[in-house]
Amino acid sequence: MAKSFETLRERLIPEAQARAHEKTAHMMKDMALHELRSARDLTQGALAEQLNLEQPAISKLKRRAEMYVSTLRKYIEAMGGELAIIAHFPEGDVRMNRFQELEEGEILKTVVR
């Protein structure tokens, strides 16, 4: 009889459990959109329904090299998340919070929490 994954995980020594948890956390920080959708246990159909799209449109999204920030934001929000774009500089990170056209002379600067 096959054993459940939970049963096998419980048999691991604490150090192995910690390593597995760390590796999972690391992998969660670097995912493609379709991997993220899958990790959130969402089907393309369910996500399409959330976005009022047809399923083939979701399939096309995962193959796009480029997309609008607004499209990506909607996709992430439909999965229950929030899109944050962070610019990394040697002197620190800046969380970008506006993408509309800025008036001349206006400075875009955001403090990272």
Helices and strands as residue ranges (DSSP letters): H 5-11, H 14-28, H 33-39, H 44-51, H 55-61, H 69-78, E 85-89, E 92-96
